Amino acid sequence: MFPVAGLGTRFLPATKAIPKEMLTVVDKPVIQYVVDEARAAGIEHFIFVTGRNKAVIEDHFDIQVELYETLENRGKTQELDNLIQMQPKAGQTSFTRQQEPLGLGHAVWCARELVGNEPFALLLPDMVMQDAKGCLAGMMELYDTVGGNVISVEEVPAEETHRYGIVGIGEDIGDSGFRVTEMVEKPAPGTAPSNFFINGRYILQPEIFTILETQERGAGNEIQLTDAMLQLSRQQPFSAYRFTGNTFDCGSKEGFIKANVSFALLRDDIRVKVEDDIRRMVAELDR
């Protein structure tokens, strides 16, 4: 599940007519990176919770006949192959509307009929991960061992814990996970149970929908997913997967810029063209 109904106000005016999820990191929309991560983990059905002015996301994951024919006629086989490879198969995508901006918990609840009575993965599209294995793939390996609910976490400096949802650390589960003893949303400075924050990847059991059905509004007068997870944790275990790759918050300008630089430098065809210029620009700033 991908909640993509947000307005992207932090990127205005760029997002006045273009969904923030369609802003590009190098040459792919942000949402494409997150869908690719899900596909690499073995996900076969992709549910998008959208809002008004988000139809271009649906178009992006559809076949564009005229474009495909033009590329084929012009012999641009590599470009055509790339588009075909990223194209979900018929029936693999579903779209539903979050008609009011009532928070992440409400967005998840809007997809209840599409998910049904099955565990599901939730990926926040603002958070773009960079890792050889893939964050969700690692989470699913842990899930195969422990079941229940699995959330991805990573470390943050202690002085920044008040900005995030922080988890308490229980017993270790292998080399990559641990039991979650508590979850605290934006704890007051000096009160956080650890320095591990929830970084936007979840594997949740369908009982979360029953809780969200009657969930009262929380912070920001919105239906908060964390509040529902806290209630679910009283009934079912939660485990944390330690993610050690790079996470870029592409919902922020600084995270978006970092993602572009980092992914560009990983591309052999681009790095040779930009690395020296990047070094020069940084050196000039240091003068």
Solvent accessible surface area in square Angstrom, and as a share of the most:
residue,aa,sasa,rsa
1,M,14,0.06
2,F,2,0.01
3,P,19,0.12
4,V,0,0.00
5,A,20,0.16
6,G,33,0.32
7,L,130,0.65
8,G,10,0.10
9,T,86,0.50
10,R,134,0.49
11,F,20,0.08
12,L,93,0.47
13,P,117,0.73
14,A,51,0.40
15,T,12,0.07
16,K,168,0.71
17,A,92,0.71
18,I,86,0.44
19,P,10,0.06
20,K,38,0.16
21,E,1,0.01
22,M,30,0.13
23,L,26,0.13
24,T,67,0.39
25,V,0,0.00
26,V,41,0.23
27,D,85,0.44
28,K,65,0.28
29,P,14,0.09
30,V,4,0.02
31,I,0,0.00
32,Q,1,0.00
33,Y,29,0.11
34,V,1,0.00
35,V,0,0.00
36,D,43,0.22
37,E,20,0.09
38,A,0,0.00
39,R,72,0.26
40,A,81,0.62
41,A,16,0.12
42,G,49,0.48
43,I,42,0.22
44,E,129,0.58
45,H,81,0.36
46,F,2,0.01
47,I,14,0.07
48,F,1,0.00
49,V,0,0.00
50,T,11,0.07
51,G,6,0.06
52,R,159,0.58
53,N,131,0.67
54,K,11,0.05
55,A,66,0.51
56,V,64,0.37
57,I,0,0.00
58,E,84,0.38
59,D,95,0.49
60,H,41,0.18
61,F,8,0.03
62,D,84,0.43
63,I,99,0.50
64,Q,103,0.46
65,V,85,0.49
66,E,123,0.55
67,L,66,0.33
68,Y,35,0.13
69,E,95,0.43
70,T,50,0.29
71,L,19,0.09
72,E,116,0.52
73,N,127,0.65
74,R,173,0.63
75,G,52,0.50
76,K,87,0.37
77,T,87,0.51
78,Q,132,0.58
79,E,83,0.37
80,L,23,0.11
81,D,69,0.36
82,N,81,0.42
83,L,45,0.22
84,I,92,0.47
85,Q,134,0.59
86,M,33,0.15
87,Q,33,0.15
88,P,10,0.07
89,K,153,0.65
90,A,112,0.87
91,G,66,0.63
92,Q,42,0.18
93,T,41,0.24
94,S,21,0.13
95,F,57,0.24
96,T,34,0.20
97,R,121,0.44
98,Q,17,0.08
99,Q,137,0.61
100,E,98,0.44
101,P,104,0.66
102,L,28,0.14
103,G,14,0.13
104,L,50,0.25
105,G,0,0.00
106,H,23,0.10
107,A,4,0.03
108,V,0,0.00
109,W,53,0.18
110,C,21,0.13
111,A,0,0.00
112,R,76,0.28
113,E,143,0.64
114,L,80,0.40
115,V,19,0.11
116,G,36,0.35
117,N,128,0.66
118,E,106,0.48
119,P,59,0.37
120,F,20,0.08
121,A,12,0.09
122,L,0,0.00
123,L,1,0.01
124,L,37,0.18
125,P,5,0.03
126,D,29,0.15
127,M,27,0.12
128,V,1,0.00
129,M,20,0.09
130,Q,23,0.10
131,D,60,0.31
132,A,116,0.90
133,K,103,0.44
134,G,15,0.14
135,C,0,0.00
136,L,0,0.00
137,A,20,0.16
138,G,2,0.01
139,M,0,0.00
140,M,60,0.27
141,E,99,0.44
142,L,11,0.05
143,Y,54,0.20
144,D,121,0.63
145,T,102,0.60
146,V,30,0.17
147,G,22,0.21
148,G,19,0.19
149,N,0,0.00
150,V,0,0.00
151,I,0,0.00
152,S,0,0.00
153,V,0,0.00
154,E,25,0.11
155,E,112,0.50
156,V,10,0.06
157,P,71,0.44
158,A,75,0.58
159,E,129,0.58
160,E,52,0.23
161,T,6,0.03
162,H,76,0.34
163,R,130,0.48
164,Y,55,0.21
165,G,10,0.09
166,I,0,0.00
167,V,0,0.00
168,G,2,0.02
169,I,80,0.40
170,G,22,0.21
171,E,126,0.56
172,D,96,0.50
173,I,22,0.11
174,G,65,0.63
175,D,148,0.77
176,S,43,0.28
177,G,0,0.00
178,F,0,0.00
179,R,72,0.26
180,V,22,0.12
181,T,89,0.52
182,E,81,0.36
183,M,8,0.04
184,V,48,0.28
185,E,78,0.35
186,K,124,0.52
187,P,7,0.05
188,A,60,0.47
189,P,104,0.66
190,G,86,0.83
191,T,88,0.51
192,A,31,0.24
193,P,49,0.31
194,S,21,0.14
195,N,44,0.23
196,F,22,0.09
197,F,17,0.07
198,I,23,0.12
199,N,2,0.01
200,G,3,0.03
201,R,0,0.00
202,Y,15,0.06
203,I,9,0.05
204,L,0,0.00
205,Q,28,0.12
206,P,14,0.09
207,E,73,0.33
208,I,0,0.00
209,F,17,0.07
210,T,103,0.60
211,I,14,0.07
212,L,5,0.02
213,E,102,0.46
214,T,112,0.65
215,Q,36,0.16
216,E,143,0.64
217,R,123,0.45
218,G,30,0.29
219,A,69,0.54
220,G,71,0.68
221,N,97,0.50
222,E,64,0.29
223,I,23,0.12
224,Q,41,0.18
225,L,4,0.02
226,T,19,0.11
227,D,47,0.24
228,A,0,0.00
229,M,1,0.00
230,L,55,0.27
231,Q,74,0.33
232,L,0,0.00
233,S,45,0.29
234,R,186,0.68
235,Q,117,0.52
236,Q,38,0.17
237,P,70,0.44
238,F,5,0.02
239,S,0,0.00
240,A,0,0.00
241,Y,18,0.07
242,R,63,0.23
243,F,7,0.03
244,T,127,0.74
245,G,20,0.19
246,N,77,0.39
247,T,32,0.19
248,F,22,0.09
249,D,51,0.26
250,C,7,0.04
251,G,2,0.02
252,S,14,0.09
253,K,111,0.47
254,E,104,0.47
255,G,6,0.06
256,F,37,0.15
257,I,107,0.54
258,K,121,0.51
259,A,0,0.00
260,N,39,0.20
261,V,56,0.32
262,S,26,0.17
263,F,29,0.12
264,A,13,0.10
265,L,49,0.24
266,L,115,0.57
267,R,81,0.30
268,D,122,0.63
269,D,76,0.39
270,I,36,0.18
271,R,102,0.37
272,V,120,0.69
273,K,151,0.64
274,V,42,0.24
275,E,36,0.16
276,D,107,0.55
277,D,62,0.32
278,I,40,0.20
279,R,154,0.56
280,R,120,0.44
281,M,97,0.43
282,V,78,0.45
283,A,51,0.40
284,E,77,0.34
285,L,150,0.74
286,D,114,0.59
287,R,225,0.82
